[in-house]
Amino acid sequence: MNMDTLVSLCKRRGFVFQSSEIYGGTGSCWDYGPLGVELKNNIKRLWWRDHVQLRADMVGLDASILMHSAVWKASGHVDHFTDPMVDCRACQRRFRADKLDEAPWIHSCPAKKDTKFEVPGGEPCVHCGNRRTLCPECGKGQLTEPRQFNLMFKTFMGPVEEDAAVTYLRPETAQGIFVNFENVLQSMRLKLPFGIAQIGKAFRNEITPGNFIFRVRELEQMEIEYFVNPLDTVAGRPADEYWHEQWIEERRAWYRRYGIAAGNLRLREHGKDELSHYSKRTVDIEYRFPMGWSELEGIANRTDFDLKQHAKFSGKSLTYFDEERRTHVVPYVIEPSAGVDRSFLAFLADAYREEEVRGEKRVLLRLHPELAPVKIAVLPLLKKRDEIVARAKEIRTELARRWVTVYDDTAAIGRLYRRQDEVGTPFCVTVDVQTVGDPEKGEPGDDRVTIRERDSMEQIRVPVAELVRIFQELLGGQPWSSVVQRYPAQDRA
């Protein structure tokens, strides 16, 4: 499976569309379609439930995207949030200087009579042995010397641009948490260690965005700032180091809990030469994306840098009073920072399968039931029978009160099953002639329907009156096998 396959699936089945597509599209900006927005919301809902609602040491926040410009000076973003950029003197395209060797390049080979072809990134031409020296896109232009490019989007607050105050679209959600540290601490009466979590939009004017939704200019983050007392020790270790390790393991386990294979996750320690200016230690959780291993989430030990900087620039004290030691301390901060868009891509890629069933290709998404955009599809076996359609729609209405449930009668039942497999729907409910009966033959209905499970394609026949209870079990964590044994099995489909 490659990225083109995923992009095609997302467009065809309503997960992700190119932004402003009818006008030719906006580079590296994407719209989440009907199924995409459900999957995205499920990722955020599970993250929030598991890390905020179920933890006694965590609270939430939703800070403004637009903040005082001094915030970004204090945080270091004005001076340090940059990437090295080079320009092609011929085609004017721009590239990140530190990523040039990773990209394939166009080569006019003298050994092949100046024939142009693409050479993999970081490799020499197999014919002449030359390495890339010109533009990787056009293959002709010389590249400029690298210069630093600030990634923040600049904007203006005020009705007249000339007189307005300069500010920025936030490049991360973290600073909204730091500047609200004192407000949250006092209003919620929290004791260290505790965390403040936030989900929200961030904006980065990337030089070379790409790989579908992996690197974009408008992104959504799920971030935690977990504050610890630097004077404390836990299990014989400094508290910040202990909690850093705890969060690394907690976040890796979270991805596995919702279906990502352990073999597709790994940890990567940042070298001293690549640590951010605020970081004591940073560890990335990497995922094996279709384009290779890349960062899924970063977990950083930011020490006390941010609170001290904002205290210095604002003149406000941002400390915690340690009652046991009778002293004020500036907490250290552990930051697990995940991208919603990258999580979306990872869950989608990990769930994608192609199988052969009865000589035909079957595409399915083995999404965890709590992630699946649609939980249940209700399908009539015969759409020309009004009583079957009416009963199916009644069932759909009842189930939709509790779970995302769809009704579909636009194809034969086999094709309807395949459509639901392809979007990851874990269960289908089929209403047939037996359900409603056949008055012309004097046959009464049994008011039973067939439930089909996505991964095994096994089917059981159950009373309609028991559907809600069954799905409460299945969508509440009970395995399919525990339900199957109570009901008669049907043929797989």
N, C-alpha and C positions, 0 to 999 in steps of 0.2 A: 504494500500500500504506500503510495506516495502522496505528496501534498496536492497534486492536481486532482487526485481521486476524492480527497476530502473537500476541496473547493467545489468540485462538481456536485457532490452530494449536498453540500450546504446550500448551494444555489437552487438545485432541483427540488429539494424537499423543504425549503423555507426556514433554514437555520440562519444563514448569513447572506446578505446582499451587498454589492458594491454601493457605497454612498453616492447619491446623485447620479445614478447610472444612466438615466435618460439624457443627461447632459455630458456624457462621456466619463463620468466618475470623478471622484476626488481621491487623490493618491493616499493610500494607506489609511483611509477612513471607511468604516464598515457599519452597516445597519443590521441589527439582529431582527430576523423575521419572526413569524408567529411561533415556530417551534424553538428558535434560538433564544428568544426572550424568556421562554419557560425554563429552558435548561440553565440559562444564565441566572435567573432568579432562584432556581433550586440550589445552585452552587452557593450563592450568597446566603440563602436562608439556612442551609446546613452549616456553613461556616459561622454564621451569627449564633445559631442555636448552640452549637458545640463549644464555642469559645467565649460567648457572652452569657447566654441564658442559663447554661448548665454549670457555670463556674461561679463560685461565691466570691472570687477575687477579681472579677472583671465587670466593667461598666462600659456603656457605649457613648458615642458622640457623633454628631453630624455637623461639621464645621463648614463655614462659608468657603466657596471656591476663591472668591476675591478677598485678599487680605491686605493689610498695610504693607507698603513696599519695604519698610524697614525689617519686616519679618524675613525677607529673602536676603537682605544684607547680613543680618545677624546669623542666619543659618549657614551662610557660606555659598548659597546658590548663585549669587551675583558674581562672585569671584571664582568659584570652583566647579559650577555645574556646566562643564564644557566638554566637548570632544574635539580632537584634532581633525581638521578638514583640509582636503586638497581639491583643486578644480582642474578640469581638463581645459587646456588652452584652445582646443579645437571645437569640441562639442559643448563645452560649458557645463557639463554635468559635474556634480559634486559627490565626493566619497569620503567616508571616514578613513583617515590615514592608517589607523591601527587595525583596520579590518580588510585592507586591500589584498593581503596575501591569501585571505580565505575565499575570495571571490574568483570565479572563472574569468578568463581574459581572452579577448579576441587577438589573434596573432596572424600577421601577414608573413608567412614563412619564406625566407629566401631560398631555402633548400627545396621548396615545392613551387618554385616560380611565383612567389608572392601570393600563393593561394591563402585565403583567409579561413580560419576555423577557430573553434573554441578550445582552449586548453584549461584543464581543471585548476582550481585555485592552489597556489603554492607549488605547482609542478612546472618543470621546464618543458619546452617543446621536444617531443620525442624525435623529431627529424633534424633540427639544427642545434638543439641544446640550449637555446636562448631562454632567458626568464623574462617575465613581464617588466617592461620599463616604461611603457606608454599607457594610455587610458585603457582600463579594462572593458569599457563599453564600446568605444569606436575603434580602438586599436591604433589610432593615428596621433592623437594629441599628446604633447608633453604635459606632465602634471606640475602644478605649482608647489612651492614649499608648503608644508603643513602650517596652519594657523588655528588658533583656538576659536571655537564657535559656541556661544552660549545657547543652551537648548530650551530656555524658557520663552514662552510666548509673551510678548510685551503688549500691553493695552493701556487705555486711558480711562480714568474715572472723572466724569464731568461732561457738561454739554458741549463745550468748545475744546477741541483738541489742543489748541495752542496754550490754553490756560489750565488744562486738566492735569491732575496728578498722574504720574506714571505708576503703573502697577503691573502685575503679572498674573497670568493664569497659573494656578499652582502646579508645580511639577511633581508633587507628592502630597499625600494627605497627612503625613506625620506632623508637620509644623502646626497644623490646626490643633493637634492634641497638645503639643508642648506649650503653646501660648495659653491654653485653657487649663493647664495643670493646676494652678491655684484655685480656679473656679470649681473644678471637679472635686479636688481634695476637700475643700471646705464645705461644699454643698452636700457631698455624699458621706462625709466623716470616715474616710478610708484610712486603713493602716497598711503600711508596707509589709510584704510585697503586694502590689495590685497592678492591674492593667486597664488601659483605656483602648477601646477598639473602635475602628471606623471603617466604613465602606464608602467609597466615593470616587468621583472622576478626577483624573489628573491629566496634564497636557505636556507633551514634550515635542519640541520641534526637531525631530530626528533628522539627521542628514541623509541616512540611507535606510528608511523603514522598509519592511518587506516580510516575506514568508507569511503571507495571508494575515491573520490576526495576531501573529507572534510579536511583531514590532510595529507599533502604530503610533500615531501622533495624539490621538485621544484614547485614553485607556481608563480602566476602572481598577482600583486597588482595594485589597482587604488587608488592613494594617493594624498591628497591635503595638503599643508602646507599653512594655511591662517594667514597672519601676521597682527597683530593689534597693535595700539599704547597703551601701558600700562598706559599712562597718560590721555587717553581719557575716557569719560563716554558716554554711549548710553542709553537713556531712564532711566536715573538715576542710572545705574549700571556700574561697571567697564567694559570697552570695551571687555576684554577677556571673561568675564562671559556672556555678552550679545551674543557675536558671537558664543560662544560654544553652547548655547541654540538654536540659529538660525540654526546651522549646524546639530544639532541632529534632529530637525524637518524636515529640508530640505532633509536629507538623508533617514529618515523613509518614507517621502512622495514619494521619488523617487521610492522606491521598490513597493509601492502601485500603483503608476502611471502606472507601467508596469505589473500589474496583480496579485501581491502577496496579498492574503487576509489579511485584517487588523488583524483578529484573530490569524494569524500565525506569527505575529510580536509582540515583546515586548521590553521594555527597561530594562537594568539591570545596576544599579549603582555599580561601584567598591568600595568595602570597603577600609578603610585606610590601612589595612594590606596587600592588594593585589595591590595597586597602583604601577606602575612602578616608578623607581627612579626619573624620570623627570616630573612626572605627578602631577598637582594640582587637577585635576578631570578627570575621564574617565567614559564614559557611553557606554555600548555595545548595539547594536541592535541585538537582538537574534531572530532566526527563529526556528519554530517547524519542525526540520528535521525528517526524518524517525526514527532516533535513539534517538530523544528527543530534548529538547530546547538546542541550542548551539549558540555560537557567529557567527554572519554573518558579522558584521562590528564593529569597535571600533572608537569612536570619543573622542580624548584626548585633554586636555588643557596642552600643554607641557611647558608653561611659556616661559622664555627666556633661558632655560637650554642649548639647542643645539647651538644657536648662540654664547653664552658666552663660551662654551667649545671649539668650533672650533676657536674662536678668541684667546683664551688662548693657545691652542696647536700650532696654525699656526703663531701667532704673528701679524695677520691681523685684522684690525678693521672691525667688522661686525655690523654696526649701521645704523640708519636712522636719518637724520637731520630733526627735527621738526621745520619748519620755523616759525610757530606761536609763539613757546616758545623759539626759538633760542637756541636749545640744541640738543645734540645727544642722542638718546634713543635706547635701544636694544628691538626690538619688541617681544611681546608674540606671541605664535603660537598655533592655533587650527588645529588639524589634524584629518580629517575624513579618515580612512584607511580601504578600502574594498578589499576582495579577489575576483578576477575574477572567480576562480574555485568554491568557495563557493556560489557566486552569481549564477553561472551556475547551481549548484546542487539545490539551493533554487527555482529558476525559473522553473526548470524541475519538481521538486517534487510538486510544487504548481499547475502546469498545468495538472498533470496526472489525468485522469479520466477513469473509467470503467463503461460502460452502457450496457443495453440490448436493442437491436434493432431487432425486428421481430424474437425473440427467440435466437438471437446470441449475443455473447459478442462483444461490440465495445470499443476498446481502443483508446483514443485520448489525445492529448496534447492541452489544451486550452491556447496556448502561445499568448501573445500580438502580433498583426501583425508585429510590428516593431522588435520584437525579433525572430519571426519564421525564421528558417534557409532557408526554401523555401517559397516564397510568393505565387507562382502560379504553378499549375501542369496542363499541357495540355495533354488531353487524347483522343485518337481516339476510337470511339465506336466499330468499326470493323477494326482490323488491316489487314484483308485480302483485304480490298478495298484500292487500291493504291492511289486513289484521296483523300480519307479521311486522310490517313497517310500523304500525301504530304501537304495538307492544314493545318493539325495540326502542322507539323514541321515548316511551314511558320509562323504560329501564335506564336509558341514558340520562334522562332528567333527574331521576332519583339518585343515581351514582354521582352525578356532577355536583350535587350538594356537598360532597365530601372530597372528591378527587377530580383532577382534570380528566374528563371523559369526552370522547368524540363519537359521533355517529357517521357511518359511511356506507353508502349503497351504490357507489358509482362503478362497480366492476363485479366480476364473479368472485365467489368467496375465496378461492385460492389466491387470486391477485390481491384481494383486500388484506389477506394475512401477510403477504410479502411486503405490501406497503407499510404495514405496521411494524414488521420486523426491521425494515430499513430505517425507521425513525426511533427505534428502541422501545416501543410500547411493550411493557412486560406481559400484559394480559388482554386477550380478546374474548368477548362474550358474543356467542352466535345464537340468534333466535331463529327457529325453524318451524316446519309444519307441525311437528310433535308438540311444540310449545303451545300453539294456539288451537290445534285440532283442525279437522277437516269436516265442516258441516255437511258438505255434499255426500260424504261417505258415512256420515253419522258417527265420526270418530271425535271424542272429546280431547281437548288439550291436556297435557300433563303439567303445564306451567313450570317446565324445567328448561334450562338453557345449557349450552356447552361453554365451558371456560377452557381456553387454550393458553398454555404457557409458552412464552417466546423462545427460550433457549433450548428446551427439550422438544418442543412442539407437541408435548403430551396434552391430552384433552380429557376432561371429566364432565359428567352431566350432573347438574345440581338444581335444586329448587330455587326459583326466583326469590322466594321469601328469605332465603339464606344468603343471598349475594352480599349484602352489606356486611354481615358478620364474617363471611369468608374473606372478603377484601380487607377488612380490618386486620385480620390475621396476616394475610399475604403481604400487605403494604405496611404492616407494622413490624415486620422482621421475621415472621414465621416462614420456614422453608416450604417450598412447594410439596415436597415429599410428605410433610406432616398432614397436608390437606388431601392429597391424592388418595391416601389409604382409606378415607372415609366415604369415597364416592366411586361409582363405577367408571372405569376407564373407557375411553373411546379411541378410535384409530388416530394416529398422528397425522397432522396436516400442516 
